[in-house]
Amino acid sequence: MRVLIANSDPELSKAARLALRSESLVVETVAEAGEALDRAVAVPYAAIVLDLALPDARGVDLLKRMRRNQVAAPILALTDDPRPEARIEALRFGADDCLVKPVLIAELAARVHALARRAARKIGDCLEIEDLVLHCGKRRAFRAGQALPLTEREFVALEHLVRAHGQPVAPTELLDVLWHEKARPRDNFVAVLMMRLRKKVDAGNPVKLIRTLRGVGYTAGSPPD
């Protein structure tokens, strides 16, 4: 699942990125309101961390613009204002949660993960593409009614591709999702895993759901017309 951090403090963004990666989330960071709005509209993020003090936006203006543009992702707002009225205003105009800076990174990570889990439950435990069905809670996958013998990492990779809604997922992004230990696996780890996954999902099926975009990454979804 992807998380967007819109914040102009590079140290906070770096610390939050490292903390959230350990929660099996892929983190993108931006420092300007315009880019934050563009990405939030274009990408179905699992959660958004939004600093209400971005230099090119005023207060809750960006928050209101996101909601007016049908951004459905849960938003954790960050504010410099310690007054209760500031937090109430953020919640009133579309934030799902609010923290006063300076923030404890561990608390920020826990709140973002909770928002992402809650959003995933609203979307549903079951994901479907063509005749591929994923039961995310049970970690089980079926193709044309037949159970697929996926390993834990294969299932996580497939779920991440499906949740990307047809957008290409880079090998480096998959590696961030699949591998959180400091020691990285061999260079061809993702390619080998995707080869195994493609065999299990697409072998014997006339419709191929997993595709490789050379130089870009991988997608999962209905084949183009």
Sequence and secondary structure as in RCSB ss.txt:
>XXXX:A:sequence
MRVLIANSDPELSKAARLALRSESLVVETVAEAGEALDRAVAVPYAAIVLDLALPDARGVDLLKRMRRNQVAAPI
LALTDDPRPEARIEALRFGADDCLVKPVLIAELAARVHALARRAARKIGDCLEIEDLVLHCGKRRAFRAGQALPL
TEREFVALEHLVRAHGQPVAPTELLDVLWHEKARPRDNFVAVLMMRLRKKVDAGNPVKLIRTLRGVGYTAGSPPD
>XXXX:A:secstr
 EEEEE S HHHHHHHHHHHHTTT EEEEE SHHHHHHHHHHS  SEEEEETT TTS TTHHHHHHHHTT  S E
EEEES  SHHHHHHHHHTT SEEEESS  HHHHHHHHHHHHHHHHHHH SEEEETTEEEETTTTEEEETTEE   
 HHHHHHHHHHHHTTT  B HHHHHHHH  SSS   TTHHHHHHHHHHHHHHTT SS  EEEETTTEEEESS   
